[in-house]
Amino acid sequence: MQHFRFPAPARPLRILAAAAIAGVLLSACSPVVDVAPAKDAANAACAPMMVALPDAIGDAKLRKTNSQATAAWGEPSLLVLRCGVNVPGPTTDRCVSVNGVDWVIKEGDPVWTLTTFGREPATEILLDPNKISSATVLADLASSASKLPATRNCVGQADLQNAENLPPSP
């Protein structure tokens, strides 16, 4: 009885072909999230934050996106992050500080927009607070967002009143 054996160079090719097919099949299970990039997404300052993003926020796992300086978590996506959005100026919108990172919060129905304040470029998060806790999101992203240095902080009404009562500087 004769046995047929592939020549030695054919074995690595078979293994490589099987790995490529498996990669295609596995990537079909988790589609890439379509996210429009921010205007300043190519800003190199986004890179340190993007590489420091957590693999999960709460129970939502990090997914691949199709644009630079973007990220998404959950399937379907529970939150989307974009670095390089317009830097917010002075605002009367609510601003909160979580673990040293200030965020301006615009409550929508149902999507909230949370944007870093005092950091350039700014980072934006879109989420539905009925599906994932904004407190969890901001706490889990604080370490990554702090990779962009702060140049100013949120100032509240109490801060303004205290500043008005200070004696003039010499």
Steps between C-alpha positions, in 0.01 A plus 500: 500500500637834397449814707503838338676775693504867411847628434644687799437854359127424450432436870569858614282624214211278614536625856515861380191452280308338788596788731388759242163327455453478878584872532239593240237283666573635847498863387155445348370427851582849627442767239700820503311798647444784253602823677550836328840643596524833679631802311841480674520119525847498341640709786797306639403606854210250482737203473603464869135493606393259226764239591404527869127432450358220715410164344161521672277759663269332744396183315541661154802374307711722272424455128679597181395818320561618144638847578812645654484613864166329565387214724180317586398262776218245514305306241294676391710806584413646838744787472717659235811713555654750256822692562559826314160667540463876544632623833211636706525862606328663795162341554209494739455126436559270794867416554618219725844392610567126523841384619662826392339522155235766434206414271229723357170310491224567250197288577311391191208269454619225502868570413721705731818670376788525747799707390830551681547858618839671514683238293616537141402330286166434665346154528129430459297207629153416375290272720148414605496526883207256510729229359831578672580713804668830417677482839651162408604627155668815634678312779625230263620755240661750741844339491505495119357853461759636743771411243399831335632773734251739660546869426196624695225373730125536525392795707165491677277774639649457849853545359396824329340637818813417702721669238287817518553516878879474479700815572660658193847369423789742576 
